Amino acid sequence: MRRKTYIILYALLAIAVFNFSCKDDRADQLTSIDYDRLFSPIRIESFVINRTDARLSWSINKDVESYSLEVFADDSLTFAGTPVRTYDGVTGDQLPFYIRELDGETQYSVRIKSVAAGKTESKWSVVTFKTGMENIFQPFQDGDVEATAVTLRWTPGRTLTTITLEPGNITHNVTAAEVTAGSATIEGLTGETNYYVTLRNGEKVRGILDFMTLVDIGNAIPVHPEDDFISLLAAANDGDAFALFPGTYGSASKFSVNKSIEVKGVYPYNKPVLNGYISLEDGAALLLKDITLDGTGLADGNQSVVFSTAGVYYGDLRIDGCEIRNYVKGLYYLNVAAVVESITINNCLIYNIECSGGDFMDSRAGAIKTITLSNTTIYNSVLARDLIRYDDKSSSFPGITSKIFVNHNTLYGVSNGGKRLLYVRFKGTEISFTNNIVAETTAIFSNQSSTAIPVFGNNNYFNAPGLFTGGSTSSLIFDDSASSENPGFVNAANGDFTVTNELLKAKGTGDPRWIQ
């Protein structure tokens, strides 16, 4: 009897459920959920840029009309006291949202809430970040750096108390007039010396800078355009330093260097011009600093530097702070059986080097222990050849191990036509390729199995598909760790590669001269 009763009850329940489920009353259907309180912002990201600016972003909610932000200078997330900044009415189309000119080396906490009319505002979402060391220095102007004095510039009106310089333990007490002007001149320095400068307001650091004072003519051989510089080079002794005043030297000339010497421009902002090419001979070593090398008029379109003597051991070739232009074949050429201790190209602007009949950095018969390309911009060059060519002559130089460092450069339009950035076949060569911007090229890294896979890091390749996996069928090396951001160059066609992309600026990618 009990079992029959259960069956009847189950049947009635099933009928009730069926009738409820099939009821065609659309007014009772659940079509949305209305919440009285707005959702809190989610997926908040913070990124410190330009040392003391913060870039904030979060997911946009269509139900939110605006957002309110409160900024606290603390790292405890207690949000006690008064916020140092408040922002109301921030809309979704303002994202990413920038908070500018915060204090340096400070931990900040930010809380954000959603706001809309007729709804209860959301609870706070929070994020923290720490700003970098502040740097209010402004660029040097022509004439600011001298042999025994320097004029330092910073944002006018920013409070400072002291400026210190090392070496020498020099302290300059900043006056109120200097604060207003944003500049101070410090004398009593030593020529050709690297100085490290610190701006302070009390104990707080507001800027750091390093610079080198100019050539002290008393320690060098002064040379003027009317002098016979070619003859002076021929008579040079090991260790001589030549200080060149502004002007043009030579006329599509060959400058032979057969000693270990230095050639420096007196004024970096008004570089002397060597019109011709340099022939390194007899195991010479050379420092070129603040010089313009111009190949205009060379009948054979030579490279800017040629290693000419076989069977010798060359010292260091260092090219620093130079402008190199208008060569047909390339930058340097090592086509003799010789060893070079090192080649360093640093802080240079290089352009209009076509590379017709030669590769840009070209070694075909010798051995180079260390090659460094750093803090340099190359454009309108290497149009259809390889950037770095290093042929395998390792069997002729047993025991030589080579290293190549390519770091903090801006390379624009180089090695187009699917040519190689790294045509490196010298056995055992180690390669590092870091912090570079490569843009507007069909170049690949290498299609040679003998090219070592480089150490990559913090590179950015824009409109350079062959450097990523899938962008080339011939390349054997790719760098998928790189970003592909548009650098936003101000005027690449006219040689202005100032980066406007905030993320690349924050990462310090590319030639530092363009990151402001």
C-alpha positions in Angstrom: 0.0 0.0 0.0 2.8 2.4 0.9 4.6 1.6 -2.4 1.5 2.5 -4.4 1.1 5.8 -2.5 4.8 6.7 -3.4 4.1 6.0 -7.1 1.1 8.3 -7.1 3.1 11.1 -5.4 6.0 10.8 -7.9 3.5 11.0 -10.8 1.8 14.1 -9.5 5.2 15.8 -8.9 6.3 15.0 -12.5 3.1 16.5 -13.9 3.7 19.6 -11.8 7.3 20.0 -13.0 6.2 19.4 -16.6 3.5 22.0 -16.4 5.8 24.6 -14.9 8.6 24.0 -17.5 6.3 24.2 -20.4 4.4 27.3 -19.2 4.7 30.0 -22.0 4.9 33.0 -19.7 7.9 35.0 -20.9 7.4 37.6 -18.2 8.6 35.0 -15.7 11.9 34.1 -17.5 15.3 35.3 -16.1 16.9 37.3 -18.9 19.4 39.4 -16.8 20.8 39.9 -13.4 20.8 43.4 -12.0 23.3 44.2 -9.2 22.9 47.3 -7.0 26.7 47.5 -6.5 29.1 47.9 -9.4 31.9 45.4 -9.8 35.4 46.5 -8.7 37.9 47.0 -11.5 39.9 43.9 -12.4 43.1 43.0 -14.3 44.8 46.1 -13.0 48.4 46.5 -14.4 50.9 49.2 -13.4 54.1 50.1 -15.3 56.7 52.7 -14.2 57.9 54.8 -17.2 60.3 57.7 -17.4 61.4 56.8 -13.9 58.7 58.8 -12.1 55.6 58.3 -14.2 53.1 55.5 -13.8 51.0 53.8 -16.6 47.9 52.1 -15.2 45.4 50.0 -17.1 42.4 47.7 -16.2 39.5 45.9 -17.8 36.7 48.2 -18.9 33.2 47.5 -17.6 30.3 48.7 -19.9 28.1 49.4 -16.8 30.7 51.9 -15.4 30.5 55.6 -16.2 33.8 56.6 -14.7 36.5 55.6 -12.2 37.9 57.3 -9.1 41.6 56.9 -8.1 43.4 57.7 -4.9 47.2 57.6 -4.8 49.0 57.1 -1.5 52.8 57.3 -0.9 53.1 54.2 1.2 53.7 50.5 0.7 51.5 49.1 3.5 48.2 49.1 1.6 46.5 50.6 4.7 45.6 53.8 2.8 45.8 55.8 6.0 46.0 59.5 6.0 45.4 61.8 3.0 46.1 60.7 -0.6 48.9 62.6 -2.4 46.8 62.6 -5.6 43.1 62.0 -6.4 41.5 61.6 -9.8 37.7 61.5 -10.3 35.7 61.1 -13.5 38.3 58.9 -15.3 36.6 57.3 -18.3 37.4 54.1 -20.1 38.6 56.0 -23.2 41.4 57.6 -21.1 43.1 54.2 -20.6 45.9 53.6 -20.2 45.9 56.3 -17.5 49.1 58.1 -16.7 50.1 59.6 -13.4 53.0 62.0 -14.1 55.9 63.5 -12.1 55.7 61.4 -8.9 58.5 61.5 -6.4 61.5 59.3 -7.2 62.4 56.1 -5.3 59.0 56.0 -3.6 56.6 53.1 -3.0 53.0 54.1 -4.1 49.7 52.4 -3.5 46.7 53.2 -5.7 43.1 52.3 -5.2 40.5 52.4 -7.9 36.7 52.1 -7.8 33.9 52.1 -10.3 31.2 54.8 -10.4 27.9 55.1 -12.2 24.7 57.1 -11.6 21.9 55.1 -9.8 24.3 52.4 -8.7 26.3 51.9 -5.6 29.9 52.5 -6.3 32.2 49.4 -6.2 34.6 48.4 -3.6 38.2 49.5 -4.0 40.7 47.5 -6.1 44.4 48.2 -5.3 47.8 48.1 -7.0 51.3 49.1 -5.9 54.4 50.2 -7.7 57.7 51.8 -6.9 59.1 54.7 -8.9 62.8 54.8 -10.0 65.4 57.2 -9.1 64.4 60.7 -10.3 66.6 62.3 -13.0 65.8 66.0 -13.7 68.9 66.6 -15.7 68.4 68.2 -19.1 70.7 67.7 -22.1 74.0 69.5 -22.5 74.0 72.4 -24.9 76.9 73.2 -27.3 79.8 74.6 -25.2 78.5 73.3 -21.8 81.3 70.7 -21.5 84.8 72.2 -21.6 88.3 70.8 -20.7 88.3 72.2 -17.1 84.7 73.3 -16.5 81.1 72.1 -17.1 77.7 73.8 -17.1 75.0 71.4 -15.7 71.3 71.9 -16.5 68.1 70.6 -14.9 64.4 71.4 -15.0 64.2 75.1 -13.9 62.6 75.6 -10.5 63.2 72.1 -9.2 64.7 72.5 -5.7 68.3 71.4 -5.2 70.8 71.9 -2.4 74.0 70.3 -3.6 75.8 69.0 -6.7 78.6 66.5 -6.1 81.2 65.3 -8.7 83.6 62.4 -8.6 86.5 62.0 -8.9 87.8 64.8 -6.7 85.1 64.8 -4.0 83.8 68.1 -5.5 80.7 69.6 -3.8 78.9 72.7 -5.1 76.2 74.3 -3.0 73.3 75.3 -5.2 72.1 78.9 -4.9 68.5 80.1 -5.2 69.3 81.9 -8.4 70.7 78.6 -9.9 67.5 76.8 -8.8 65.4 79.4 -10.7 67.7 79.2 -13.8 68.0 75.5 -13.7 71.8 75.6 -14.3 75.1 75.9 -12.6 78.7 76.1 -13.8 81.5 74.2 -12.0 85.1 74.9 -12.7 88.4 73.4 -11.7 87.9 70.1 -13.5 90.6 68.0 -15.3 90.6 67.5 -19.0 89.7 64.1 -20.6 88.3 62.8 -17.3 85.1 60.9 -16.8 83.0 62.6 -14.1 80.0 61.2 -12.2 77.5 63.9 -11.1 74.7 63.6 -8.5 72.0 66.2 -7.8 70.5 66.2 -4.3 67.8 68.0 -2.4 69.0 67.3 1.1 69.5 63.5 1.2 67.2 62.9 -1.8 68.8 62.1 -5.1 67.2 64.1 -7.9 69.5 63.2 -10.8 72.6 61.4 -11.9 74.8 62.0 -14.9 78.2 61.1 -16.3 80.2 63.0 -18.8 83.8 63.3 -20.1 85.6 66.7 -20.1 87.1 67.8 -23.4 90.6 67.3 -24.7 93.1 69.3 -22.7 95.2 70.7 -25.5 98.2 70.8 -23.2 98.2 67.0 -23.2 97.7 66.5 -27.0 99.1 67.7 -30.3 96.8 70.4 -31.7 96.0 70.1 -35.3 94.2 72.7 -37.5 92.7 72.2 -41.0 95.5 74.1 -42.6 98.1 71.7 -41.2 99.4 68.7 -43.1 97.7 66.0 -41.0 98.8 63.2 -43.3 102.4 64.1 -42.7 101.8 64.4 -39.0 100.5 60.9 -39.0 103.5 59.6 -40.8 105.8 61.1 -38.2 103.7 60.0 -35.2 105.1 58.0 -32.3 103.4 55.3 -30.3 101.1 57.0 -27.7 100.7 60.3 -29.5 97.3 62.0 -29.2 96.1 64.4 -31.9 93.5 67.1 -31.0 91.7 68.2 -34.2 90.0 71.6 -34.4 86.8 71.9 -36.5 87.2 71.9 -40.3 87.9 69.4 -43.1 91.1 67.4 -43.4 92.1 65.7 -46.7 90.2 65.4 -50.0 89.2 61.8 -50.6 92.5 61.0 -49.0 94.2 57.9 -47.5 95.1 58.5 -43.9 97.8 55.9 -43.0 98.2 55.0 -39.4 101.1 52.7 -38.4 101.5 53.5 -34.7 99.3 53.2 -31.6 97.7 56.7 -31.5 94.6 58.7 -30.6 92.7 61.1 -32.9 90.1 63.3 -31.1 87.9 66.2 -32.0 88.3 69.2 -29.7 84.6 70.0 -29.7 82.1 67.0 -29.9 79.4 69.4 -31.1 81.5 70.6 -34.0 83.3 67.5 -35.2 86.3 67.8 -37.5 85.9 65.9 -40.9 88.3 63.4 -42.2 87.5 63.2 -45.9 88.8 59.8 -47.0 89.6 56.5 -45.4 91.9 55.2 -42.8 94.5 52.5 -43.6 95.7 50.7 -40.5 99.2 49.2 -41.0 101.9 47.3 -39.2 99.8 46.2 -36.2 98.6 49.7 -35.3 96.0 50.6 -32.7 93.7 53.6 -33.0 91.2 55.5 -31.0 88.9 57.8 -33.1 86.7 60.0 -30.9 84.3 62.8 -31.9 85.4 62.7 -35.5 83.4 62.7 -38.7 84.6 60.2 -41.3 83.3 61.1 -44.8 83.9 58.9 -47.9 82.6 61.4 -50.4 84.7 61.4 -53.6 86.6 58.1 -53.0 87.1 56.7 -56.5 87.1 53.1 -55.4 84.3 53.5 -52.8 86.5 52.1 -50.0 85.5 51.2 -46.5 86.1 53.8 -43.8 88.8 51.7 -42.1 90.9 49.1 -43.9 93.4 46.7 -42.2 96.2 46.7 -44.8 99.1 44.6 -43.4 99.1 40.8 -43.2 100.9 38.7 -40.7 100.7 41.2 -37.8 98.8 41.5 -34.5 96.7 44.7 -34.4 95.8 46.4 -31.2 92.4 47.9 -30.4 90.4 49.8 -32.9 88.0 52.0 -31.0 85.5 54.4 -32.8 83.6 56.4 -30.2 81.2 59.3 -30.6 81.8 59.5 -34.3 79.7 60.2 -37.4 80.4 57.9 -40.4 78.9 58.6 -43.8 79.1 58.3 -47.6 81.1 55.1 -48.1 80.2 52.7 -50.9 81.6 49.4 -49.6 81.3 49.3 -45.8 82.5 50.3 -42.4 85.6 48.2 -41.9 87.5 45.6 -44.0 89.8 42.8 -42.8 91.0 40.9 -45.8 94.5 40.1 -44.7 95.7 37.2 -42.5 96.1 39.2 -39.3 94.7 39.2 -35.7 92.9 42.1 -34.3 92.6 42.4 -30.5 89.2 44.2 -30.6 87.0 46.4 -32.7 84.6 48.7 -30.8 82.0 50.9 -32.5 80.2 52.9 -29.8 77.9 55.9 -29.6 78.1 56.5 -33.4 75.7 57.8 -36.1 76.3 55.8 -39.3 74.4 56.5 -42.5 74.7 56.4 -46.3 76.9 53.4 -46.4 75.5 51.5 -49.3 77.6 48.3 -49.0 77.9 47.7 -52.7 80.8 45.2 -53.3 81.3 44.7 -49.6 79.5 43.9 -46.3 79.1 46.4 -43.5 81.4 45.0 -40.8 83.5 42.7 -43.1 86.2 40.2 -42.0 87.2 37.6 -44.7 90.8 36.6 -44.0 91.6 37.5 -40.4 90.6 36.9 -36.7 89.1 39.4 -34.3 89.0 38.6 -30.6 86.1 40.9 -29.7 83.6 42.8 -31.8 81.3 45.3 -30.1 78.6 47.4 -31.7 76.8 49.5 -29.1 74.7 52.6 -28.5 74.8 53.3 -32.2 72.3 54.1 -34.9 72.6 52.8 -38.5 70.2 53.9 -41.2 70.1 54.3 -45.0 72.9 51.7 -45.0 73.6 48.0 -45.6 71.0 48.1 -48.3 71.5 44.7 -49.8 74.4 43.0 -47.9 75.1 41.5 -44.5 75.5 43.6 -41.3 78.3 41.5 -39.7 80.3 39.2 -41.9 82.9 37.1 -40.2 84.3 34.3 -42.4 85.8 31.2 -41.0 89.5 31.4 -41.0 89.8 29.7 -37.6 92.1 27.0 -38.9 94.7 29.7 -39.6 94.4 31.1 -36.0 94.4 28.2 -33.6 93.5 29.2 -30.0 91.6 32.3 -31.0 88.1 32.5 -29.5 85.9 35.3 -30.7 83.0 37.2 -29.1 80.5 39.5 -30.7 78.3 42.0 -28.7 75.5 43.9 -30.3 73.8 45.9 -27.7 71.6 49.0 -27.5 71.5 49.9 -31.2 68.8 51.3 -33.5 69.0 49.5 -36.9 66.7 50.9 -39.5 66.2 49.3 -42.9 69.5 47.4 -42.8 70.2 44.1 -44.7 67.0 44.3 -46.8 66.5 41.7 -49.5 66.5 38.9 -47.0 70.2 39.4 -46.2 71.7 38.5 -42.8 72.4 40.5 -39.7 74.8 37.8 -38.5 76.8 36.1 -41.3 79.2 34.6 -38.7 81.1 31.4 -39.6 84.3 31.7 -37.6 84.2 28.6 -35.5 83.5 28.9 -31.7 82.3 32.5 -31.9 79.9 33.5 -29.1 77.2 36.1 -29.9 75.1 38.4 -27.7 72.3 40.4 -29.3 70.4 42.5 -26.7 68.4 45.7 -26.2 68.2 46.5 -29.9 65.5 48.0 -32.1 65.5 46.6 -35.6 62.9 48.2 -37.9 61.6 48.1 -41.5 63.7 45.3 -42.9 63.3 41.9 -44.5 66.6 40.8 -42.9 67.1 37.4 -41.2 69.6 36.5 -38.5 71.4 33.8 -40.4 71.0 30.8 -42.7 74.3 29.3 -41.7 74.5 26.3 -39.5 77.9 27.5 -38.2 76.4 30.7 -36.8 76.0 30.2 -33.0 72.5 31.0 -31.6 72.9 34.3 -29.9 72.0 35.3 -26.3 68.9 37.4 -26.9 67.2 39.8 -24.5 64.9 42.9 -24.5 65.0 43.4 -28.3 62.2 44.9 -30.4 61.6 44.1 -34.1 59.1 46.3 -35.9 58.1 45.4 -39.5 61.0 42.9 -39.4 59.1 39.6 -39.9 62.2 37.5 -40.8 63.5 37.8 -37.2 60.5 35.9 -35.8 59.6 32.2 -36.2 57.4 31.8 -39.3 58.7 35.0 -41.0 61.4 33.3 -43.1 61.8 29.9 -44.7 65.6 30.3 -45.0 66.7 31.5 -41.6 67.9 29.1 -38.9 67.8 31.5 -36.0 64.8 33.4 -34.6 64.2 35.5 -31.6 60.6 35.1 -30.4 61.4 36.6 -27.0 61.4 40.1 -28.7 58.5 42.5 -28.8 57.1 44.0 -32.0 56.1 47.4 -30.9 56.0 50.4 -33.2 58.7 52.7 -31.8 56.9 55.7 -33.1 60.1 57.3 -34.5 59.6 61.1 -34.8 61.1 61.4 -38.3 63.0 58.4 -39.6 63.2 59.7 -43.1 65.3 62.6 -41.9 67.3 60.6 -39.4 65.4 61.4 -36.2 64.8 58.1 -34.4 63.4 59.6 -31.2 61.2 56.9 -29.6 57.7 57.9 -28.6 56.5 54.5 -27.6 56.2 54.6 -23.8 56.9 50.9 -23.2 60.1 50.9 -25.3 61.2 54.0 -23.5 60.6 52.4 -20.2 62.5 49.3 -21.2 65.4 51.3 -22.5 65.4 49.5 -25.8 67.5 50.8 -28.7 70.2 53.5 -29.0 70.0 55.5 -25.8 70.4 58.9 -27.6 66.8 58.5 -28.8 65.2 57.8 -25.4 64.2 61.0 -23.8 
